[in-house]
Amino acid sequence: MSDKKNTDEKISDALDIDLNKEDELVHDGQNAGGMPNPIMIPTSDEDKLKRDYNLVRKNLKDIIDTGNTAIDGILTVASETESPRAYEVAAQMIKNVADVNKDLIEMHNKMKQIRKEDGVQKAQNITNNSLFVGSTQELQKLLKQQREQLIESEIEEQEKLDIIDVEFEQTDVTEWTLSW
């Protein structure tokens, strides 16, 4: 048992990894120089969702690529042998790849739906009917402040969206002209 522990320590030293680390490591499927590339498991639900989405998307794309390669090969065999069975297999492969493409699109739609539901859940705290207890003058001040804040935020948003094309022209060594 001490040999195994000793071996583990040697390996952790060689790879510069701390064995006492409490974070769970997962192989993400990417290789660099033949060695697996460990990644940290995401902690939040959003991170887990993104990781799973990317993994499924990558797998589906790999299946589609492999299917396309197989289709090319089986079509070559079918054309050379002119066998009805080879054409049947080719047709089935084409159908399977088309189904995987549909699955990929469905996955995108499900992801959009999940994100939309998350937005709806965040928006459920909206209060539509509220009661103000105070004088008319206080209500007018409150409404004026909220209106000013809304206008300021809209102006800031508009400024972010406005892009001005500015060109500088040098007319003299000491003068610069700004043209819009």
PyMOL commands that set and color helices and strands:
alter all, ss='L'
color gray80, all
select helices_A, chain A and resi 2-15+45-81+84-125+136-161
alter helices_A, ss='H'
color red, helices_A
select strands_A, chain A and resi 25-32+35-40+167-170+176-179
alter strands_A, ss='S'
color yellow, strands_A
deselect
rebuild
show_as cartoon
